[in-house]
Amino acid sequence: MKTTLSVHVGLGLCIGAAAALAQPPQPGASGEFRPGEPLGTVNEAGERVEMTDNVKVFGSFRFAESCTFDPERNLILAMNAGVAQEMQENDGYVSLINPDGTVHTSKWIGETRDGLTLNHPLGSAIQGDLLYVADIDTVRTFDLASGQPRDAFQVPEANVLNGIAAAPDGTIYVSNTRPPERIYKITADGEVSVLVDGAPLAVPNGVAIDPDGNVVVVNIANNEVLTFDPSGELVRTEHAAESGNDGVVVLEDGTKYVSSVRFGSVSRIRPGEEAEIVAAGIPSAASMCYDSNQNQLVIPMNDHNALAFVELDD
């Protein structure tokens, strides 16, 4: 199988004084949420000018932990955890990225903090017209079309909500990576319960839903790929090629892709087959997403502030 790996690294975090002075004045705070706009500027006449097609911008990340793909808009939604909470609270944001890795909108959610709480977003998922985000001890939802904040479901005893998946009926499954190591279940109307508590969870991270509606979870502490039914009963244990796993994607045919944040590999597990490595050498390979339009995996690289793109030809 031919696999192409392309990594776009964008820093864009240190802005010189001259560049800062060149920025147009920001509008005053209205107290109401508004989404960011595609890249552009305000010209001397005071008119907004979108960036021309002959310019390509890469980057726009601040600790990219997860992504999810919107096939309708053909855009990647990249979660940015921002700076550590002890440095600044409510610093997370969401970037919109084109399938070729160029930036569409730097801060779609997070252009301002008006009407927004997004502290340290890790996992993300899309279901229906909602974006679901795991944010420390709270699952937040946003309107997928506008970015407008919707519901916020606080999870008792959670401290690092991480991987997240949402079923078609709006049921949310989210991992808590630090003790208590759990998978929580949240109904569409916000009722929280514990689906799985403790072993075989071992520093659980990525969560996905398979074609049968089961919940698939990967562990950081080992190479197990665990499948639970909606009642929390373990129905299958598979193994990635390496341990230290962060992200998991399940395709319509049941094929699983697992990313190792510790060892930088991507394992493919076809139904009934042993795992094989299809990409390697990716630093801090975090919670990836599947771009179904371009048939590629998109892998955030945490503190490398970048995304890796792996073309699939199977």
C-alpha positions as CSV (number, residue, x, y, z in Angstrom):
1,M,0.0,0.0,0.0
2,K,1.3,3.4,-0.9
3,T,1.0,5.9,2.0
4,T,1.9,9.6,1.7
5,L,2.8,11.6,4.8
6,S,2.9,15.4,4.7
7,V,3.4,17.5,7.7
8,H,2.7,21.2,7.7
9,V,4.2,23.0,10.6
10,G,3.0,26.5,11.5
11,L,4.3,28.6,14.4
12,G,2.8,32.0,13.9
13,L,2.9,32.6,17.6
14,C,5.6,35.2,18.0
15,I,4.5,38.5,16.3
16,G,7.0,41.3,16.0
17,A,6.1,44.8,17.0
18,A,5.9,46.0,13.4
19,A,3.5,43.2,12.5
20,A,1.4,43.9,15.5
21,L,1.2,47.6,14.6
22,A,0.1,46.6,11.1
23,Q,-3.0,44.8,12.4
24,P,-6.3,46.7,11.9
25,P,-8.0,47.8,15.1
26,Q,-10.3,45.2,16.7
27,P,-14.0,46.0,17.1
28,G,-15.2,46.7,20.6
29,A,-16.5,43.9,22.7
30,S,-20.3,43.5,22.3
31,G,-20.7,40.9,25.0
32,E,-22.3,38.5,22.4
33,F,-20.6,35.6,20.7
34,R,-19.5,36.0,17.1
35,P,-17.5,33.6,15.0
36,G,-14.2,34.5,13.3
37,E,-14.1,35.2,9.6
38,P,-11.9,33.6,6.9
39,L,-8.4,35.1,6.7
40,G,-8.3,38.6,5.4
41,T,-7.6,42.2,6.4
42,V,-9.2,45.6,6.4
43,N,-7.7,47.9,3.8
44,E,-6.9,51.6,4.0
45,A,-10.5,52.4,2.8
46,G,-11.9,50.5,5.8
47,E,-13.2,47.6,3.6
48,R,-12.7,44.0,4.5
49,V,-10.6,42.2,1.9
50,E,-10.4,38.4,1.9
51,M,-7.0,36.8,1.3
52,T,-6.4,36.2,-2.4
53,D,-6.2,32.6,-3.8
54,N,-2.6,32.9,-4.6
55,V,-1.6,33.1,-0.9
56,K,-1.2,29.9,1.1
57,V,-1.1,30.0,5.0
58,F,-0.2,27.1,7.1
59,G,-0.2,26.7,10.9
60,S,-2.6,28.6,13.2
61,F,-2.3,26.1,16.1
62,R,-1.7,26.4,19.8
63,F,-1.4,22.8,21.2
64,A,-3.5,21.1,18.6
65,E,-4.9,18.0,20.4
66,S,-7.8,16.8,18.2
67,C,-9.6,17.4,15.0
68,T,-12.9,16.4,13.3
69,F,-14.1,16.7,9.7
70,D,-17.1,18.5,8.3
71,P,-17.8,16.9,5.0
72,E,-20.6,19.4,4.1
73,R,-18.2,22.3,4.2
74,N,-15.1,20.2,3.3
75,L,-13.3,21.6,6.3
76,I,-11.2,20.3,9.2
77,L,-12.1,21.6,12.6
78,A,-8.9,21.7,14.7
79,M,-9.1,22.1,18.5
80,N,-6.5,24.3,20.1
81,A,-6.1,23.8,23.8
82,G,-4.3,27.2,24.2
83,V,-2.0,28.0,27.1
84,A,-2.0,26.1,30.4
85,Q,-4.9,26.9,32.7
86,E,-2.6,28.3,35.4
87,M,-1.3,30.8,32.8
88,Q,-4.7,31.8,31.5
89,E,-8.2,30.4,31.7
90,N,-10.6,30.3,28.8
91,D,-7.9,30.4,26.1
92,G,-9.0,27.5,23.8
93,Y,-10.2,28.0,20.3
94,V,-11.2,26.2,17.1
95,S,-9.5,26.7,13.7
96,L,-11.0,25.9,10.3
97,I,-8.4,24.2,8.1
98,N,-8.7,23.4,4.4
99,P,-8.1,19.7,3.3
100,D,-4.7,20.7,1.9
101,G,-3.6,22.0,5.3
102,T,-3.9,25.7,4.5
103,V,-5.8,27.9,7.0
104,H,-9.4,28.8,6.2
105,T,-10.2,30.6,9.5
106,S,-7.6,31.0,12.2
107,K,-10.0,31.4,15.1
108,W,-13.5,30.5,14.1
109,I,-14.6,29.8,17.7
110,G,-12.5,32.1,19.8
111,E,-12.1,35.2,17.7
112,T,-13.4,37.0,20.8
113,R,-14.2,35.6,24.3
114,D,-17.6,37.3,24.2
115,G,-20.2,34.8,25.1
116,L,-17.7,32.0,25.0
117,T,-16.2,29.6,27.5
118,L,-13.7,27.2,26.1
119,N,-10.9,26.5,28.5
120,H,-8.7,23.7,27.3
121,P,-10.4,21.7,24.5
122,L,-9.1,18.2,23.8
123,G,-11.4,15.7,22.1
124,S,-13.9,16.7,19.4
125,A,-16.6,15.1,17.3
126,I,-19.4,16.1,14.9
127,Q,-22.8,14.6,14.9
128,G,-25.8,16.1,13.0
129,D,-25.6,19.9,13.3
130,L,-23.4,20.0,16.4
131,L,-19.7,20.1,17.3
132,Y,-19.0,18.3,20.5
133,V,-15.9,19.3,22.5
134,A,-14.3,17.8,25.7
135,D,-13.2,20.6,27.9
136,I,-11.6,19.5,31.2
137,D,-14.7,18.6,33.2
138,T,-17.4,19.8,30.8
139,V,-18.7,18.6,27.4
140,R,-19.6,21.7,25.3
141,T,-21.6,21.7,22.1
142,F,-21.6,24.3,19.4
143,D,-23.7,25.0,16.4
144,L,-21.8,23.5,13.4
145,A,-23.0,26.2,11.0
146,S,-22.4,29.3,13.1
147,G,-20.0,28.3,15.9
148,Q,-22.6,29.6,18.4
149,P,-22.2,27.9,21.9
150,R,-25.1,25.7,22.7
151,D,-25.1,23.3,25.7
152,A,-22.6,22.7,28.4
153,F,-22.8,19.4,30.4
154,Q,-20.6,19.3,33.5
155,V,-19.4,15.8,34.4
156,P,-19.0,15.1,38.1
157,E,-15.6,13.8,39.2
158,A,-14.1,14.3,35.8
159,N,-10.8,16.1,35.6
160,V,-9.3,15.4,32.1
161,L,-12.1,14.7,29.6
162,N,-10.3,13.7,26.5
163,G,-11.6,11.4,23.7
164,I,-15.2,12.0,22.6
165,A,-17.7,10.5,20.2
166,A,-21.4,11.1,19.6
167,A,-24.1,8.7,18.4
168,P,-26.8,9.6,15.9
169,D,-29.3,10.0,18.7
170,G,-27.1,12.5,20.4
171,T,-25.7,10.2,23.1
172,I,-22.2,11.3,24.0
173,Y,-19.3,9.0,25.1
174,V,-16.3,10.7,26.6
175,S,-13.1,9.4,28.3
176,N,-11.6,10.7,31.5
177,T,-7.8,10.0,31.1
178,R,-6.6,10.6,34.7
179,P,-8.0,8.8,37.7
180,P,-10.9,8.1,37.9
181,E,-10.2,6.3,34.5
182,R,-13.7,6.1,33.0
183,I,-15.9,6.3,30.0
184,Y,-18.9,8.6,30.7
185,K,-22.2,8.4,28.9
186,I,-24.2,11.6,28.5
187,T,-27.7,11.5,27.0
188,A,-28.9,14.2,24.6
189,D,-30.7,16.0,27.4
190,G,-27.6,16.0,29.6
191,E,-28.1,13.0,32.0
192,V,-24.6,11.8,33.0
193,S,-23.7,8.3,34.0
194,V,-20.6,6.1,34.1
195,L,-20.4,3.5,31.2
196,V,-17.1,1.9,32.1
197,D,-15.1,2.4,35.3
198,G,-11.5,1.2,35.7
199,A,-10.0,-1.9,34.1
200,P,-9.6,-2.8,31.3
201,L,-9.3,1.0,30.8
202,A,-5.6,2.0,31.3
203,V,-5.2,5.7,30.8
204,P,-8.1,5.8,28.2
205,N,-8.0,8.4,25.5
206,G,-9.5,8.1,22.0
207,V,-13.2,7.2,21.6
208,A,-15.1,6.3,18.5
209,I,-18.3,4.6,17.5
210,D,-18.2,1.6,15.1
211,P,-20.8,0.8,12.4
212,D,-22.7,-1.4,14.9
213,G,-23.1,1.4,17.4
214,N,-20.5,0.1,19.8
215,V,-18.0,2.3,21.6
216,V,-14.3,1.8,20.7
217,V,-11.7,3.1,23.1
218,V,-7.9,3.1,23.0
219,N,-5.5,3.2,26.0
220,I,-2.3,5.1,26.4
221,A,-0.9,2.6,28.9
222,N,-1.0,-0.4,26.5
223,N,-1.9,-1.3,22.9
224,E,-5.4,-2.5,23.6
225,V,-8.2,-1.4,21.4
226,L,-11.4,-2.1,23.4
227,T,-14.9,-2.4,22.0
228,F,-17.8,-2.0,24.4
229,D,-21.5,-2.3,23.7
230,P,-23.8,0.6,24.6
231,S,-24.4,-0.9,28.0
232,G,-20.7,-0.9,28.8
233,E,-20.0,-4.6,28.4
234,L,-16.7,-5.5,26.7
235,V,-17.3,-7.4,23.5
236,R,-13.9,-7.3,21.8
237,T,-10.3,-6.6,22.5
238,E,-7.9,-6.0,19.6
239,H,-4.3,-4.7,19.6
240,A,-2.6,-1.9,17.8
241,A,1.0,-2.4,16.6
242,E,2.3,-0.1,19.3
243,S,1.1,1.2,22.7
244,G,0.7,4.7,23.9
245,N,-2.4,5.3,21.8
246,D,-4.3,8.6,21.6
247,G,-6.6,8.6,18.6
248,V,-8.9,6.1,17.0
249,V,-10.9,6.3,13.7
250,V,-13.4,3.6,12.6
251,L,-14.4,3.5,9.0
252,E,-17.8,2.3,7.6
253,D,-16.3,-1.2,6.8
254,G,-15.1,-1.6,10.4
255,T,-11.4,-0.8,9.7
256,K,-9.8,0.9,12.6
257,Y,-6.9,3.4,12.5
258,V,-5.1,4.1,15.8
259,S,-2.5,6.8,16.4
260,S,0.3,6.4,19.0
261,V,1.1,9.7,20.7
262,R,4.1,8.1,22.4
263,F,5.7,6.3,19.5
264,G,4.4,8.2,16.5
265,S,2.9,5.4,14.5
266,V,-0.5,4.8,12.9
267,S,-1.8,1.3,13.1
268,R,-4.5,-0.1,10.7
269,I,-6.6,-3.0,12.0
270,R,-8.8,-4.5,9.4
271,P,-11.7,-6.7,10.7
272,G,-10.3,-10.1,11.8
273,E,-6.7,-9.2,10.9
274,E,-3.6,-8.2,12.9
275,A,-2.6,-4.6,13.1
276,E,-0.1,-3.2,10.6
277,I,1.8,0.1,10.7
278,V,0.8,2.4,7.8
279,A,2.6,5.6,8.9
280,A,5.4,6.3,11.4
281,G,7.7,8.9,12.7
282,I,4.9,11.4,13.5
283,P,5.8,13.3,16.7
284,S,3.0,13.5,19.3
285,A,0.4,11.9,17.0
286,A,-2.7,12.8,18.9
287,S,-6.5,12.4,18.3
288,M,-6.8,12.2,14.6
289,C,-9.8,12.5,12.3
290,Y,-10.8,11.0,9.0
291,D,-11.4,13.3,6.0
292,S,-13.9,11.2,4.1
293,N,-13.9,13.5,1.0
294,Q,-10.2,13.3,0.4
295,N,-9.8,9.8,2.0
296,Q,-7.0,11.0,4.3
297,L,-6.2,10.9,8.0
298,V,-5.5,14.2,9.7
299,I,-3.3,14.0,12.8
300,P,-2.8,16.8,15.2
301,M,0.7,16.9,16.7
302,N,0.1,18.5,20.1
303,D,2.9,20.9,21.1
304,H,4.5,20.7,17.7
305,N,1.6,23.0,16.6
306,A,1.0,21.2,13.4
307,L,-1.2,18.7,11.5
308,A,0.0,15.6,9.7
309,F,-1.8,14.3,6.6
310,V,-1.8,10.7,5.6
311,E,-3.3,9.8,2.3
312,L,-5.1,6.5,2.2
313,D,-5.4,4.5,-1.0
314,D,-7.1,1.4,0.3
